[in-house]
Amino acid sequence: MKNIELFDIRVALIKTFLNNNGYEGILLSRIDNFAMATGGKRNYIWKYTDLGANSLLINKEGKVYYVGNNIEEPRIMDEELSNLPCKKLSFLWFDTSPSDTVRKHFKIYDESKWVSDDGSLGINVNNDLAILRALLTDGELEKYKKLGQLASEAMVDTLKTIQKGDTEVEISARLVYEGHKRGCLVPVALIASDERIEKYRHPLPTESSLLSKNNSKRVENIVMVVGCFLKEGLVVSLTRFKQVGMVSDETKSAYEKICCVDALVQEATVPGKTLGDVFSQCIEAYRLMGFPENEWHNHHQGGATGYAGRTCKGKPGEVFPVLDTYYPSLVEKELGQKILFGSAFAWNPSARGVKSEDTFILYPDGRKEIVTSTSELPSVELEKILKRTINIKKSGIYIEE
């Protein structure tokens, strides 16, 4: 799929969103929405923020405008939006803002019909765009497969280097390096070793303070490595463990069981269901595998992904569809052709000291494929534990021979 074809489809999605809700236009400034609207283009400079350095305006007729300052315009127009039907609304870097530029250019005095994804123009509709961030064309699903491969390679190469006595920050640095070496940003690199795995679900690697000589936590027996990899706006997430010392049978058993929870939730993620339906199966899976009744309270369980780390998290009663059919039907009418959409998911069940996380894609016909598979690592015998056939594989705790 060519850039222009993907761009036309993404713009058609947004155009149908605008007309379906009676909006005149939308100003997109967030990094994830800019990528979603353009098929993976970049508008960021500072990498650790939700908002980009410039914006995109799309109106109900489907016309697209770059809206940004004179610093960003040359690169954006040359390297991101080149050969795409996009006009320019530029301003001097010290002069104004994207929202004020749009107000002035379109002579907007009543913002009730204009919206944005950050509240700078009309109401903030970012949450309403989640369904669009989750819909992925065949070309984007192919991108996901490639991104998953790159992320898996980065993770495995990081694990292979981990030795007893390594610090958590050293491991984090290697993970980020391996990602960047493959052209991916790594916006999330969580590392926990030994007792920290049991204490924290989102463990930033421990660091010594600038004015302290204290060392970062060093690995003694086991380490958990969590990574999110970002390229062309798409995100894959995965978690792996490596054993470098002694690990209890209790921990190994808990890890195998949480992998079973993950597999059962993946199995339940089927078209026609909502994330709330799948979440009910998630709760049941925790019970089936013998975890405390409310263990799922201690961490979010993941959910749909795509042009965001999670486009929508699963939770009780969540009505977000596993695979939306409404907007694809509107796009078909808009473009005069049927466009097939799939989606992607990253569930991440966890319990004390253990976690399981992979990213898989859901094809339009309901087929699934784990894109973060790490076949070089040992696998968990899911069928032996569940005592039935299940068409899913999960990586086990890595022990280097």
Secondary structure, 3 states (H helix, E strand, C coil): CCHHHHHHHHHHHHHHHHHHHCCCEEEEEEHHHHHHHHCCCCCCCCCCCCEEEEEEEEECCCCEEEEEECCCHHHHHHHHCCCCCCEEEEECCCCCCHHHHHHHHCCCCCHHHEEECCCCCCEECHHHHHHHHHCECHHHHHHHHHHHHHHHHHHHHHHHHCCCCCEHHHHHHHHHHHHHHCCCEEEEEEEEECHHHHHCCCCCCCCCCCCCCCCCCECCCEEEEEEEEEECCEEEEEEEEEECCCCCHHHHHHHHHHHHHHHHHHHHCCCCCEHHHHHHHHHHHHHHCCCCCCHHHHCCCEEEECCCCCCEECCCCCCCECCCCHHHHHHHHHHCCCCCCEEEEEECCEECCEECECCEEECCCCCEEECCCCCCCCECCHHHHHCCCCCCCCECCEECC
